[in-house]
Amino acid sequence: MRDHVSRVARTCFFHMRRLRSLRRQIGRDVSARLVSALVLSRLDYCNAILVGLPLVPQTTLSSLERVLHAAARMVLNLRPCVHVTPALLELHWLPIAERIDFKLCLLVHKATCWACTTVGYIADLIRPVADLPSRASLRAALSGDLYVPRTRRRFGDRAFAVAAPRVWNSLPTDIKLHQLTTTSFKRSLKTVLFNRGFAE
């Protein structure tokens, strides 16, 4: 996993070095679009497999966090010593941990939404609490929660069948219960995760 993350970070920094030379000619708006297309898309691609990895200094995901911070500084033309949180707030970019949660929740939404088309095996990995006879009368069944299987190992906690329901259950009830279109769901989900990511 470390090799994969390092490879993604190297590729992102390579593209940012190329874009930095054009920053003054293309302006901020075009820079933001190019960074979104060339850098953020790589951070988001298959990032659900990174769920459960630690996000503290000198660990696996810290290099992706550095990529995100460097991208925000480049778009807004900030010096390396400037604190990056206001830049992320201005650009409305989710931190790495919230980007992973966003992908997991989006997969769950597509698997449970009646109007969405998704791969069948993803829907087979999740079970609503309301569908379990022993738990159908619980409050969790009425709030749209999903069943979270128990595991004995930390590696098992990173499985989609465990991690996705856990993240989904942390969402507000109105988002889980309303049959929103994918576009409106993504908008509401990003607002929730953005507020959660920058709550401190």
LOGU-822705 format. One record per residue: residue number from 1; residue in one letter; y, z, x of N, C-alpha, C in turn. Coordinates in nm, 3 decimals. Layout:
{NUM, 'a', {Y, Z, X}, {Y, Z, X}, {Y, Z, X}} ...
# end
This chain:
{1, 'm', {-0.120, 0.000, 0.082}, {0.000, 0.000, 0.000}, {0.127, 0.000, 0.087}} {2, 'r', {0.120, 0.073, 0.198}, {0.235, 0.076, 0.288}, {0.265, -0.063, 0.343}} {3, 'd', {0.159, -0.138, 0.374}, {0.180, -0.274, 0.427}, {0.248, -0.363, 0.324}} {4, 'h', {0.206, -0.350, 0.198}, {0.268, -0.430, 0.091}, {0.416, -0.395, 0.076}} {5, 'v', {0.447, -0.266, 0.072}, {0.586, -0.222, 0.055}, {0.670, -0.267, 0.175}} {6, 's', {0.615, -0.254, 0.296}, {0.689, -0.297, 0.415}, {0.716, -0.446, 0.413}} {7, 'r', {0.619, -0.523, 0.366}, {0.636, -0.668, 0.359}, {0.745, -0.705, 0.259}} {8, 'v', {0.745, -0.639, 0.144}, {0.849, -0.666, 0.043}, {0.987, -0.629, 0.098}} {9, 'a', {0.996, -0.514, 0.165}, {1.125, -0.471, 0.221}, {1.174, -0.568, 0.327}} {10, 'r', {1.085, -0.615, 0.413}, {1.126, -0.711, 0.516}, {1.177, -0.840, 0.455}} {11, 't', {1.108, -0.889, 0.352}, {1.151, -1.012, 0.286}, {1.287, -0.995, 0.220}} {12, 'c', {1.308, -0.882, 0.156}, {1.437, -0.857, 0.090}, {1.551, -0.848, 0.191}} {13, 'f', {1.529, -0.777, 0.301}, {1.633, -0.768, 0.404}, {1.661, -0.904, 0.467}} {14, 'f', {1.559, -0.987, 0.480}, {1.579, -1.123, 0.533}, {1.674, -1.202, 0.443}} {15, 'h', {1.652, -1.197, 0.313}, {1.738, -1.269, 0.219}, {1.879, -1.211, 0.216}} {16, 'm', {1.889, -1.078, 0.229}, {2.022, -1.018, 0.228}, {2.101, -1.055, 0.354}} {17, 'r', {2.034, -1.068, 0.467}, {2.104, -1.112, 0.588}, {2.159, -1.253, 0.571}} {18, 'r', {2.083, -1.338, 0.505}, {2.130, -1.474, 0.480}, {2.246, -1.476, 0.381}} {19, 'l', {2.240, -1.389, 0.279}, {2.347, -1.386, 0.180}, {2.474, -1.321, 0.233}} {20, 'r', {2.460, -1.229, 0.329}, {2.576, -1.157, 0.379}, {2.676, -1.252, 0.446}} {21, 's', {2.624, -1.357, 0.509}, {2.714, -1.453, 0.573}, {2.793, -1.535, 0.472}} {22, 'l', {2.745, -1.540, 0.347}, {2.814, -1.617, 0.243}, {2.897, -1.529, 0.150}} {23, 'r', {2.892, -1.399, 0.172}, {2.951, -1.305, 0.077}, {3.099, -1.334, 0.048}} {24, 'r', {3.176, -1.365, 0.150}, {3.320, -1.386, 0.130}, {3.349, -1.517, 0.059}} {25, 'q', {3.265, -1.616, 0.078}, {3.289, -1.747, 0.017}, {3.248, -1.751, -0.131}} {26, 'i', {3.143, -1.681, -0.168}, {3.090, -1.695, -0.304}, {3.144, -1.590, -0.400}} {27, 'g', {3.196, -1.478, -0.351}, {3.253, -1.376, -0.439}, {3.148, -1.280, -0.492}} {28, 'r', {3.198, -1.177, -0.562}, {3.111, -1.069, -0.607}, {3.014, -1.111, -0.717}} {29, 'd', {3.062, -1.184, -0.817}, {2.975, -1.217, -0.931}, {2.858, -1.305, -0.888}} {30, 'v', {2.886, -1.406, -0.806}, {2.778, -1.493, -0.759}, {2.684, -1.416, -0.667}} {31, 's', {2.741, -1.327, -0.586}, {2.658, -1.244, -0.497}, {2.562, -1.159, -0.579}} {32, 'a', {2.612, -1.100, -0.687}, {2.527, -1.016, -0.771}, {2.414, -1.097, -0.833}} {33, 'r', {2.445, -1.219, -0.876}, {2.340, -1.304, -0.935}, {2.236, -1.343, -0.831}} {34, 'l', {2.281, -1.378, -0.712}, {2.187, -1.417, -0.606}, {2.101, -1.299, -0.561}} {35, 'v', {2.162, -1.183, -0.551}, {2.085, -1.064, -0.514}, {1.982, -1.032, -0.623}} {36, 's', {2.022, -1.048, -0.747}, {1.928, -1.024, -0.857}, {1.811, -1.122, -0.851}} {37, 'a', {1.840, -1.247, -0.817}, {1.734, -1.348, -0.815}, {1.645, -1.336, -0.692}} {38, 'l', {1.704, -1.307, -0.576}, {1.629, -1.311, -0.452}, {1.577, -1.175, -0.405}} {39, 'v', {1.643, -1.068, -0.445}, {1.607, -0.935, -0.396}, {1.547, -0.848, -0.506}} {40, 'l', {1.624, -0.827, -0.614}, {1.576, -0.739, -0.720}, {1.449, -0.791, -0.786}} {41, 's', {1.436, -0.923, -0.797}, {1.314, -0.979, -0.856}, {1.192, -0.945, -0.771}} {42, 'r', {1.209, -0.937, -0.639}, {1.098, -0.900, -0.552}, {1.067, -0.750, -0.562}} {43, 'l', {1.169, -0.670, -0.583}, {1.145, -0.527, -0.602}, {1.070, -0.500, -0.732}} {44, 'd', {1.094, -0.584, -0.833}, {1.033, -0.562, -0.964}, {0.897, -0.629, -0.979}} {45, 'y', {0.864, -0.724, -0.893}, {0.740, -0.799, -0.909}, {0.620, -0.708, -0.882}} {46, 'c', {0.535, -0.692, -0.981}, {0.412, -0.611, -0.971}, {0.440, -0.468, -0.923}} {47, 'n', {0.558, -0.415, -0.956}, {0.589, -0.281, -0.907}, {0.516, -0.171, -0.984}} {48, 'a', {0.447, -0.205, -1.093}, {0.371, -0.104, -1.167}, {0.257, -0.047, -1.083}} {49, 'i', {0.211, -0.121, -0.982}, {0.103, -0.069, -0.898}, {0.152, 0.043, -0.806}} {50, 'l', {0.284, 0.061, -0.798}, {0.341, 0.164, -0.712}, {0.362, 0.296, -0.784}} {51, 'v', {0.321, 0.306, -0.909}, {0.343, 0.428, -0.986}, {0.271, 0.544, -0.920}} {52, 'g', {0.337, 0.659, -0.917}, {0.276, 0.779, -0.862}, {0.295, 0.797, -0.714}} {53, 'l', {0.350, 0.697, -0.644}, {0.376, 0.713, -0.502}, {0.501, 0.799, -0.484}} {54, 'p', {0.505, 0.881, -0.380}, {0.621, 0.971, -0.361}, {0.747, 0.894, -0.327}} {55, 'l', {0.859, 0.944, -0.376}, {0.990, 0.882, -0.354}, {1.080, 0.980, -0.280}} {56, 'v', {1.031, 1.031, -0.170}, {1.110, 1.122, -0.086}, {1.125, 1.057, 0.050}} {57, 'p', {1.219, 1.104, 0.133}, {1.240, 1.040, 0.264}, {1.112, 1.031, 0.346}} {58, 'q', {1.101, 0.923, 0.422}, {0.990, 0.897, 0.512}, {0.857, 0.882, 0.440}} {59, 't', {0.860, 0.829, 0.318}, {0.737, 0.799, 0.247}, {0.737, 0.654, 0.204}} {60, 't', {0.638, 0.617, 0.126}, {0.612, 0.477, 0.099}, {0.728, 0.406, 0.031}} {61, 'l', {0.783, 0.464, -0.075}, {0.884, 0.394, -0.155}, {1.025, 0.407, -0.099}} {62, 's', {1.044, 0.487, 0.003}, {1.180, 0.505, 0.055}, {1.237, 0.375, 0.111}} {63, 's', {1.151, 0.288, 0.165}, {1.201, 0.160, 0.217}, {1.253, 0.072, 0.106}} {64, 'l', {1.190, 0.076, -0.012}, {1.240, -0.002, -0.126}, {1.372, 0.055, -0.177}} {65, 'e', {1.386, 0.187, -0.170}, {1.512, 0.249, -0.210}, {1.624, 0.208, -0.114}} {66, 'r', {1.591, 0.198, 0.015}, {1.691, 0.152, 0.112}, {1.732, 0.007, 0.085}} {67, 'v', {1.637, -0.076, 0.043}, {1.669, -0.214, 0.007}, {1.767, -0.217, -0.108}} {68, 'l', {1.741, -0.137, -0.211}, {1.829, -0.133, -0.328}, {1.969, -0.086, -0.289}} {69, 'h', {1.977, 0.015, -0.206}, {2.108, 0.066, -0.163}, {2.183, -0.037, -0.079}} {70, 'a', {2.111, -0.104, 0.010}, {2.175, -0.206, 0.093}, {2.224, -0.322, 0.008}} {71, 'a', {2.147, -0.358, -0.095}, {2.189, -0.467, -0.184}, {2.315, -0.429, -0.260}} {72, 'a', {2.322, -0.306, -0.310}, {2.442, -0.261, -0.382}, {2.564, -0.260, -0.290}} {73, 'r', {2.545, -0.215, -0.167}, {2.658, -0.213, -0.072}, {2.704, -0.355, -0.038}} {74, 'm', {2.607, -0.448, -0.028}, {2.645, -0.585, 0.005}, {2.722, -0.651, -0.108}} {75, 'v', {2.676, -0.631, -0.233}, {2.742, -0.694, -0.347}, {2.885, -0.643, -0.362}} {76, 'l', {2.903, -0.511, -0.344}, {3.036, -0.451, -0.361}, {3.114, -0.444, -0.231}} {77, 'n', {3.056, -0.496, -0.123}, {3.124, -0.502, 0.007}, {3.166, -0.362, 0.054}} {78, 'l', {3.069, -0.270, 0.053}, {3.094, -0.131, 0.092}, {3.045, -0.106, 0.233}} {79, 'r', {3.102, -0.010, 0.298}, {3.058, 0.029, 0.431}, {2.930, 0.113, 0.422}} {80, 'p', {2.851, 0.114, 0.529}, {2.725, 0.190, 0.525}, {2.743, 0.340, 0.501}} {81, 'c', {2.859, 0.395, 0.539}, {2.879, 0.539, 0.523}, {2.919, 0.579, 0.380}} {82, 'v', {2.951, 0.482, 0.296}, {2.994, 0.512, 0.159}, {2.874, 0.551, 0.073}} {83, 'h', {2.891, 0.655, -0.008}, {2.783, 0.698, -0.098}, {2.752, 0.588, -0.198}} {84, 'v', {2.622, 0.563, -0.222}, {2.582, 0.444, -0.297}, {2.565, 0.469, -0.447}} {85, 't', {2.557, 0.592, -0.491}, {2.534, 0.618, -0.634}, {2.643, 0.558, -0.723}} {86, 'p', {2.772, 0.573, -0.691}, {2.873, 0.507, -0.776}, {2.857, 0.355, -0.781}} {87, 'a', {2.809, 0.296, -0.672}, {2.787, 0.151, -0.671}, {2.674, 0.113, -0.766}} {88, 'l', {2.566, 0.190, -0.766}, {2.454, 0.163, -0.857}, {2.497, 0.181, -1.002}} {89, 'l', {2.582, 0.281, -1.026}, {2.634, 0.303, -1.161}, {2.721, 0.186, -1.206}} {90, 'e', {2.804, 0.136, -1.115}, {2.893, 0.025, -1.150}, {2.813, -0.103, -1.177}} {91, 'l', {2.710, -0.127, -1.097}, {2.628, -0.246, -1.115}, {2.525, -0.230, -1.226}} {92, 'h', {2.505, -0.107, -1.271}, {2.408, -0.074, -1.376}, {2.266, -0.112, -1.332}} {93, 'w', {2.232, -0.074, -1.208}, {2.099, -0.099, -1.154}, {2.017, 0.029, -1.162}} {94, 'l', {1.893, 0.016, -1.204}, {1.804, 0.131, -1.211}, {1.753, 0.167, -1.072}} {95, 'p', {1.735, 0.297, -1.043}, {1.667, 0.336, -0.918}, {1.522, 0.289, -0.918}} {96, 'i', {1.458, 0.296, -0.803}, {1.322, 0.242, -0.787}, {1.223, 0.309, -0.881}} {97, 'a', {1.226, 0.442, -0.890}, {1.130, 0.512, -0.977}, {1.146, 0.470, -1.122}} {98, 'e', {1.270, 0.454, -1.167}, {1.294, 0.413, -1.305}, {1.258, 0.266, -1.327}} {99, 'r', {1.268, 0.183, -1.224}, {1.227, 0.043, -1.236}, {1.076, 0.034, -1.259}} {100, 'i', {1.002, 0.123, -1.194}, {0.856, 0.127, -1.213}, {0.824, 0.174, -1.355}} {101, 'd', {0.892, 0.279, -1.400}, {0.871, 0.328, -1.537}, {0.908, 0.221, -1.640}} {102, 'f', {1.013, 0.145, -1.611}, {1.055, 0.037, -1.701}, {0.943, -0.065, -1.718}} {103, 'k', {0.880, -0.104, -1.607}, {0.772, -0.202, -1.615}, {0.653, -0.148, -1.692}} {104, 'l', {0.616, -0.021, -1.670}, {0.503, 0.038, -1.742}, {0.530, 0.043, -1.892}} {105, 'c', {0.649, 0.088, -1.930}, {0.682, 0.098, -2.073}, {0.689, -0.040, -2.138}} {106, 'l', {0.737, -0.138, -2.065}, {0.743, -0.273, -2.120}, {0.603, -0.328, -2.144}} {107, 'l', {0.510, -0.300, -2.054}, {0.371, -0.343, -2.074}, {0.309, -0.274, -2.195}} {108, 'v', {0.338, -0.145, -2.211}, {0.286, -0.073, -2.328}, {0.346, -0.130, -2.456}} {109, 'h', {0.476, -0.158, -2.455}, {0.540, -0.215, -2.574}, {0.475, -0.348, -2.611}} {110, 'k', {0.453, -0.433, -2.513}, {0.393, -0.563, -2.541}, {0.249, -0.550, -2.589}} {111, 'a', {0.182, -0.444, -2.544}, {0.043, -0.423, -2.586}, {0.033, -0.365, -2.726}} {112, 't', {0.137, -0.294, -2.771}, {0.131, -0.229, -2.902}, {0.214, -0.298, -3.009}} {113, 'c', {0.304, -0.387, -2.969}, {0.390, -0.456, -3.065}, {0.311, -0.564, -3.139}} {114, 'w', {0.319, -0.565, -3.269}, {0.243, -0.661, -3.348}, {0.293, -0.804, -3.328}} {115, 'a', {0.420, -0.819, -3.294}, {0.476, -0.954, -3.279}, {0.465, -1.008, -3.137}} {116, 'c', {0.413, -0.925, -3.044}, {0.407, -0.967, -2.904}, {0.268, -1.019, -2.870}} {117, 't', {0.263, -1.112, -2.778}, {0.136, -1.160, -2.728}, {0.113, -1.100, -2.590}} {118, 't', {-0.003, -1.042, -2.569}, {-0.033, -0.979, -2.442}, {-0.180, -0.998, -2.411}} {119, 'v', {-0.217, -0.972, -2.287}, {-0.356, -0.980, -2.247}, {-0.434, -0.868, -2.313}} {120, 'g', {-0.551, -0.901, -2.367}, {-0.627, -0.804, -2.445}, {-0.669, -0.681, -2.368}} {121, 'y', {-0.702, -0.696, -2.240}, {-0.752, -0.580, -2.168}, {-0.644, -0.475, -2.147}} {122, 'i', {-0.517, -0.514, -2.149}, {-0.411, -0.413, -2.138}, {-0.407, -0.327, -2.263}} {123, 'a', {-0.419, -0.390, -2.380}, {-0.421, -0.314, -2.505}, {-0.544, -0.223, -2.513}} {124, 'd', {-0.655, -0.264, -2.451}, {-0.776, -0.182, -2.454}, {-0.765, -0.056, -2.369}} {125, 'l', {-0.668, -0.052, -2.278}, {-0.654, 0.062, -2.188}, {-0.575, 0.177, -2.248}} {126, 'i', {-0.507, 0.154, -2.361}, {-0.425, 0.259, -2.421}, {-0.473, 0.286, -2.563}} {127, 'r', {-0.461, 0.412, -2.604}, {-0.503, 0.453, -2.738}, {-0.398, 0.545, -2.798}} {128, 'p', {-0.346, 0.510, -2.917}, {-0.252, 0.601, -2.984}, {-0.321, 0.730, -3.024}} {129, 'v', {-0.248, 0.840, -3.014}, {-0.303, 0.969, -3.055}, {-0.341, 0.967, -3.203}} {130, 'a', {-0.267, 0.890, -3.283}, {-0.295, 0.883, -3.427}, {-0.432, 0.822, -3.456}} {131, 'd', {-0.489, 0.745, -3.362}, {-0.620, 0.683, -3.382}, {-0.735, 0.775, -3.348}} {132, 'l', {-0.706, 0.892, -3.292}, {-0.811, 0.988, -3.255}, {-0.832, 1.085, -3.371}} {133, 'p', {-0.952, 1.090, -3.429}, {-0.975, 1.177, -3.546}, {-0.942, 1.324, -3.521}} {134, 's', {-0.970, 1.372, -3.401}, {-0.947, 1.514, -3.373}, {-0.800, 1.547, -3.352}} {135, 'r', {-0.715, 1.445, -3.333}, {-0.574, 1.471, -3.305}, {-0.480, 1.401, -3.403}} {136, 'a', {-0.532, 1.341, -3.504}, {-0.449, 1.263, -3.597}, {-0.346, 1.348, -3.669}} {137, 's', {-0.373, 1.477, -3.685}, {-0.280, 1.564, -3.758}, {-0.179, 1.632, -3.668}} {138, 'l', {-0.185, 1.607, -3.538}, {-0.093, 1.672, -3.446}, {0.045, 1.607, -3.451}} {139, 'r', {0.145, 1.682, -3.403}, {0.282, 1.630, -3.401}, {0.293, 1.507, -3.311}} {140, 'a', {0.213, 1.504, -3.205}, {0.217, 1.390, -3.113}, {0.176, 1.261, -3.182}} {141, 'a', {0.088, 1.271, -3.282}, {0.045, 1.152, -3.354}, {0.158, 1.095, -3.438}} {142, 'l', {0.248, 1.181, -3.487}, {0.358, 1.135, -3.569}, {0.475, 1.081, -3.487}} {143, 's', {0.477, 1.113, -3.358}, {0.588, 1.070, -3.274}, {0.556, 0.945, -3.193}} {144, 'g', {0.442, 0.882, -3.219}, {0.408, 0.758, -3.150}, {0.353, 0.777, -3.011}} {145, 'd', {0.303, 0.897, -2.979}, {0.250, 0.922, -2.846}, {0.116, 0.852, -2.825}} {146, 'l', {0.082, 0.834, -2.699}, {-0.045, 0.776, -2.660}, {-0.132, 0.883, -2.596}} {147, 'y', {-0.262, 0.863, -2.606}, {-0.357, 0.957, -2.546}, {-0.356, 0.942, -2.395}} {148, 'v', {-0.342, 1.055, -2.325}, {-0.342, 1.056, -2.178}, {-0.476, 1.111, -2.131}} {149, 'p', {-0.564, 1.027, -2.076}, {-0.693, 1.077, -2.028}, {-0.675, 1.175, -1.913}} {150, 'r', {-0.768, 1.268, -1.902}, {-0.764, 1.365, -1.793}, {-0.837, 1.308, -1.672}} {151, 't', {-0.781, 1.335, -1.556}, {-0.844, 1.292, -1.431}, {-0.849, 1.410, -1.336}} {152, 'r', {-0.943, 1.404, -1.243}, {-0.959, 1.513, -1.147}, {-0.895, 1.481, -1.012}} {153, 'r', {-0.857, 1.358, -0.993}, {-0.802, 1.318, -0.864}, {-0.661, 1.261, -0.882}} {154, 'r', {-0.581, 1.276, -0.779}, {-0.445, 1.222, -0.782}, {-0.446, 1.070, -0.793}} {155, 'f', {-0.545, 1.007, -0.730}, {-0.554, 0.862, -0.738}, {-0.578, 0.817, -0.882}} {156, 'g', {-0.656, 0.896, -0.958}, {-0.681, 0.863, -1.098}, {-0.556, 0.873, -1.183}} {157, 'd', {-0.464, 0.959, -1.145}, {-0.338, 0.972, -1.218}, {-0.252, 0.847, -1.206}} {158, 'r', {-0.277, 0.764, -1.104}, {-0.200, 0.643, -1.084}, {-0.256, 0.525, -1.162}} {159, 'a', {-0.370, 0.541, -1.228}, {-0.428, 0.432, -1.307}, {-0.339, 0.401, -1.426}} {160, 'f', {-0.337, 0.274, -1.468}, {-0.251, 0.234, -1.579}, {-0.285, 0.312, -1.706}} {161, 'a', {-0.414, 0.335, -1.731}, {-0.456, 0.404, -1.853}, {-0.405, 0.548, -1.858}} {162, 'v', {-0.367, 0.604, -1.744}, {-0.315, 0.741, -1.739}, {-0.163, 0.741, -1.722}} {163, 'a', {-0.115, 0.664, -1.626}, {0.028, 0.666, -1.593}, {0.113, 0.607, -1.705}} {164, 'a', {0.069, 0.495, -1.762}, {0.150, 0.430, -1.867}, {0.167, 0.519, -1.991}} {165, 'p', {0.059, 0.579, -2.046}, {0.081, 0.669, -2.160}, {0.169, 0.789, -2.126}} {166, 'r', {0.158, 0.839, -2.002}, {0.240, 0.954, -1.965}, {0.389, 0.918, -1.965}} {167, 'v', {0.422, 0.803, -1.910}, {0.562, 0.759, -1.910}, {0.608, 0.726, -2.051}} {168, 'w', {0.523, 0.659, -2.129}, {0.556, 0.623, -2.266}, {0.586, 0.748, -2.350}} {169, 'n', {0.504, 0.853, -2.333}, {0.522, 0.975, -2.411}, {0.653, 1.048, -2.378}} {170, 's', {0.711, 1.018, -2.262}, {0.837, 1.083, -2.225}, {0.959, 1.016, -2.288}} {171, 'l', {0.938, 0.902, -2.356}, {1.049, 0.832, -2.419}, {1.089, 0.900, -2.550}} {172, 'p', {1.212, 0.879, -2.596}, {1.253, 0.933, -2.727}, {1.169, 0.873, -2.839}} {173, 't', {1.149, 0.950, -2.943}, {1.061, 0.908, -3.053}, {1.112, 0.782, -3.123}} {174, 'd', {1.244, 0.768, -3.136}, {1.295, 0.653, -3.211}, {1.262, 0.521, -3.140}} {175, 'i', {1.256, 0.521, -3.008}, {1.221, 0.399, -2.936}, {1.072, 0.368, -2.953}} {176, 'k', {0.989, 0.473, -2.952}, {0.845, 0.452, -2.961}, {0.802, 0.407, -3.100}} {177, 'l', {0.867, 0.456, -3.204}, {0.821, 0.429, -3.340}, {0.877, 0.301, -3.400}} {178, 'h', {1.000, 0.264, -3.365}, {1.060, 0.146, -3.426}, {1.002, 0.020, -3.366}} {179, 'q', {0.967, -0.074, -3.450}, {0.913, -0.202, -3.406}, {1.029, -0.293, -3.365}} {180, 'l', {1.078, -0.271, -3.244}, {1.189, -0.348, -3.194}, {1.140, -0.479, -3.132}} {181, 't', {1.226, -0.578, -3.130}, {1.193, -0.698, -3.054}, {1.192, -0.663, -2.906}} {182, 't', {1.129, -0.746, -2.827}, {1.120, -0.717, -2.684}, {1.257, -0.708, -2.620}} {183, 't', {1.349, -0.794, -2.662}, {1.484, -0.793, -2.605}, {1.556, -0.663, -2.636}} {184, 's', {1.554, -0.619, -2.762}, {1.622, -0.495, -2.800}, {1.550, -0.374, -2.740}} {185, 'f', {1.418, -0.381, -2.728}, {1.345, -0.271, -2.667}, {1.384, -0.256, -2.521}} {186, 'k', {1.393, -0.366, -2.448}, {1.431, -0.361, -2.308}, {1.571, -0.302, -2.292}} {187, 'r', {1.662, -0.339, -2.383}, {1.798, -0.287, -2.376}, {1.800, -0.136, -2.399}} {188, 's', {1.729, -0.091, -2.502}, {1.724, 0.053, -2.531}, {1.653, 0.130, -2.421}} {189, 'l', {1.546, 0.073, -2.370}, {1.469, 0.139, -2.264}, {1.552, 0.153, -2.136}} {190, 'k', {1.625, 0.049, -2.102}, {1.706, 0.056, -1.981}, {1.813, 0.164, -1.994}} {191, 't', {1.871, 0.177, -2.114}, {1.973, 0.280, -2.135}, {1.914, 0.418, -2.115}} {192, 'v', {1.795, 0.442, -2.170}, {1.730, 0.573, -2.157}, {1.697, 0.602, -2.011}} {193, 'l', {1.637, 0.506, -1.942}, {1.597, 0.528, -1.804}, {1.719, 0.537, -1.712}} {194, 'f', {1.824, 0.463, -1.743}, {1.947, 0.470, -1.663}, {2.008, 0.609, -1.673}} {195, 'n', {2.016, 0.662, -1.795}, {2.070, 0.797, -1.812}, {1.981, 0.902, -1.745}} {196, 'r', {1.850, 0.879, -1.749}, {1.756, 0.973, -1.687}, {1.767, 0.967, -1.534}} {197, 'g', {1.779, 0.846, -1.481}, {1.784, 0.830, -1.336}, {1.909, 0.886, -1.273}} {198, 'f', {2.021, 0.884, -1.347}, {2.147, 0.933, -1.292}, {2.194, 1.059, -1.363}} {199, 'a', {2.102, 1.134, -1.419}, {2.138, 1.256, -1.492}, {2.198, 1.359, -1.400}} {200, 'e', {2.152, 1.360, -1.275}, {2.205, 1.458, -1.180}, {2.333, 1.407, -1.116}} 
# end
